[in-house]
Amino acid sequence: MFSIIIPTWNNLALLQLCIRSIRENSAYPHQIIVHVNDGSDGSLEWVRTQNITHTASPENIGICLAVNEAAMHATQDYILYLNDDMYCCPGWDTALVNKLKQLDTDLFMLSGTMIEPRDTQNPCVIVGDYGSDAHTFDEARLLADLPQKNKADWLGATWPPTLVSKRWWFKVGGYSSEFSPGMSSDNDFSMKLWHAGCRIFLGVGDSLVYHFQCKSTGKVKKNNGGKQFLHKWGMRQSVFDRYFLRRGEVAHMMALSEPEQTRQLRWQLLRSRIKRAFS
């Protein structure tokens, strides 16, 4: 059903766990495509021995180029972008497929719901500590607790795991390389879909993945994604998230309506223009 693209950067133990979870906990036979950055930890050799479709670069080329290169090998009608530090729980793909069947368009972005060990005040996730890495992961306890992990569908899907149609992935040009190595590239991709007419940015509450929150961004020189987003789109990404995507709100509807032009929104857009002019 899905072509699952996974960028990885010397994260072999978590990558192995991620792919095992897809193989063991999926109801459908998905295509897996890995982009290996560097691979000196043995990850490139491992994906080869596993006969996993993959692309590779001798050094880290960042999220944007990695996912775009992997997406070129997608054979299915839907592309799912998954991070290598995610464990797919049983039923994760069935929940997404069930939501797909309710849509009458292929212009959408769906997202799974993350379970995370640390509370970051993110209203879109479920907090539950089942380990911070592959070696401390308490898989048995997580699986036993899953029936109690209930969350309603939520608005504002942007970050992985994200599911879009392959047709629209390529129509909007995938992830924008000017955001390399990747800060704010998720928000930019959502904005490109918004400008293409997409109004379905839906987090599926019963499609669960455990996210280890193992960041690779500390190893790279970050781009100023917030500034880039502001100059490209004329608004701060926080304004887009809050007023357009309405991120974190319970989804009482499938599709978003146009943002109401309230006095507050007009003020935030004016602030964005002022900041853009002086930055």
Buried (B, 14 or more C-beta within 10 A) or exposed (E): BBBBBBBBBBBBBBBBBBBEBBEEBBEEEBBBBBBBBBBEBEBBEBBEEEEBBBBBBEEBBBBBBBBBBBBEBBEBEBBBBBBBBBBBBBBBBBBBBEBBEEBEEBBBBBBBBBBBBEEEEBEBBBEBBBBBBBEEBEBEEBEEEBEEBEBEBBBBBBBBBBBBBBEBBBEBEBBBEEBBBBBBBBBBBBBBBBEEEBBBBBBBBBBBBBBBBBEBEEEBEEBEBBBBBBEBBEBBBBBBBBBBBBBBBEBEEBBBEEBEEEEEBEEBBEEBEEBBEEE
